[in-house]
Amino acid sequence: MEEWLWVLGIGFVVGVIGKIIRRERDPGGFFMPMLVGMGGAALAAMLGPAMGLFYLGTMPGYLAVTVSAAILVFLLTVAHR
């Protein structure tokens, strides 16, 4: 359970950083990058261990969660242009 709190927190922080970097007004609103970051982190947290790539609670797991959230927030930014 504690790992999932970290996963959602990482996704939220990645979304906040994405919103700060991209200061333009977007149709998704203020919270959309945070929700997308949290969704990307949760997706990686479910798929990675299921595929045997990494486990939550380890450094590779948190790195994969962070990268996944960042990729989805970046794709959200590109899609709104």
C-alpha beads as a LAMMPS data file, in Angstrom:
LAMMPS data file: protein, C-alpha beads

81 atoms
80 bonds

1 atom types
1 bond types

-500.0 500.0 xlo xhi
-500.0 500.0 ylo yhi
-500.0 500.0 zlo zhi

Masses

1 110.0

Atoms # bond

1 1 1 0.000 0.000 0.000
2 1 1 2.823 2.380 0.834
3 1 1 4.347 1.821 -2.595
4 1 1 1.134 2.989 -4.283
5 1 1 1.199 6.221 -2.325
6 1 1 4.720 6.812 -3.606
7 1 1 3.647 5.943 -7.150
8 1 1 0.752 8.408 -7.111
9 1 1 2.926 11.040 -5.431
10 1 1 5.614 10.666 -8.080
11 1 1 3.011 10.966 -10.830
12 1 1 1.554 14.073 -9.210
13 1 1 4.971 15.739 -8.877
14 1 1 5.841 14.925 -12.498
15 1 1 2.529 16.507 -13.535
16 1 1 3.227 19.625 -11.470
17 1 1 6.666 19.976 -13.031
18 1 1 5.140 19.527 -16.487
19 1 1 2.589 22.245 -15.754
20 1 1 5.284 24.606 -14.467
21 1 1 7.474 24.044 -17.532
22 1 1 4.552 24.582 -19.898
23 1 1 2.985 27.812 -18.780
24 1 1 0.584 28.054 -21.690
25 1 1 -3.132 27.866 -21.205
26 1 1 -4.440 24.479 -22.245
27 1 1 -7.970 23.128 -22.622
28 1 1 -7.348 20.383 -20.069
29 1 1 -7.233 22.822 -17.206
30 1 1 -4.866 23.115 -14.290
31 1 1 -5.152 19.561 -12.934
32 1 1 -4.974 17.627 -16.205
33 1 1 -1.151 17.195 -16.234
34 1 1 -1.258 15.977 -12.631
35 1 1 -3.963 13.422 -13.418
36 1 1 -2.134 12.240 -16.532
37 1 1 1.103 11.923 -14.541
38 1 1 -0.634 9.903 -11.864
39 1 1 -2.267 7.718 -14.506
40 1 1 1.037 7.094 -16.259
41 1 1 2.704 6.202 -12.995
42 1 1 -0.125 3.843 -12.061
43 1 1 -0.018 2.207 -15.485
44 1 1 3.697 1.517 -15.159
45 1 1 3.212 0.290 -11.593
46 1 1 0.677 -2.277 -12.815
47 1 1 2.307 -3.390 -16.056
48 1 1 5.968 -3.524 -14.975
49 1 1 5.604 -6.101 -12.191
50 1 1 3.052 -8.086 -14.222
51 1 1 5.599 -8.397 -17.023
52 1 1 8.404 -9.174 -14.582
53 1 1 10.426 -6.092 -15.539
54 1 1 10.691 -4.513 -12.073
55 1 1 9.033 -4.517 -8.675
56 1 1 7.525 -1.661 -6.712
57 1 1 9.576 -0.485 -3.783
58 1 1 12.866 -0.767 -5.671
59 1 1 14.885 1.942 -7.388
60 1 1 14.288 0.548 -10.918
61 1 1 10.568 0.467 -10.157
62 1 1 10.449 4.094 -9.066
63 1 1 12.602 5.120 -12.030
64 1 1 10.270 3.333 -14.454
65 1 1 7.236 4.946 -12.817
66 1 1 8.826 8.394 -13.106
67 1 1 9.807 7.922 -16.752
68 1 1 6.366 6.576 -17.654
69 1 1 4.621 9.533 -16.030
70 1 1 6.981 11.992 -17.730
71 1 1 6.377 10.427 -21.147
72 1 1 2.614 10.673 -20.798
73 1 1 2.751 14.269 -19.554
74 1 1 5.013 15.098 -22.516
75 1 1 2.568 13.423 -24.918
76 1 1 -0.242 15.467 -23.390
77 1 1 1.784 18.613 -24.042
78 1 1 2.448 17.625 -27.660
79 1 1 -1.202 16.675 -28.250
80 1 1 -2.418 20.113 -27.186
81 1 1 -0.265 22.009 -29.683

Bonds

1 1 1 2
2 1 2 3
3 1 3 4
4 1 4 5
5 1 5 6
6 1 6 7
7 1 7 8
8 1 8 9
9 1 9 10
10 1 10 11
11 1 11 12
12 1 12 13
13 1 13 14
14 1 14 15
15 1 15 16
16 1 16 17
17 1 17 18
18 1 18 19
19 1 19 20
20 1 20 21
21 1 21 22
22 1 22 23
23 1 23 24
24 1 24 25
25 1 25 26
26 1 26 27
27 1 27 28
28 1 28 29
29 1 29 30
30 1 30 31
31 1 31 32
32 1 32 33
33 1 33 34
34 1 34 35
35 1 35 36
36 1 36 37
37 1 37 38
38 1 38 39
39 1 39 40
40 1 40 41
41 1 41 42
42 1 42 43
43 1 43 44
44 1 44 45
45 1 45 46
46 1 46 47
47 1 47 48
48 1 48 49
49 1 49 50
50 1 50 51
51 1 51 52
52 1 52 53
53 1 53 54
54 1 54 55
55 1 55 56
56 1 56 57
57 1 57 58
58 1 58 59
59 1 59 60
60 1 60 61
61 1 61 62
62 1 62 63
63 1 63 64
64 1 64 65
65 1 65 66
66 1 66 67
67 1 67 68
68 1 68 69
69 1 69 70
70 1 70 71
71 1 71 72
72 1 72 73
73 1 73 74
74 1 74 75
75 1 75 76
76 1 76 77
77 1 77 78
78 1 78 79
79 1 79 80
80 1 80 81
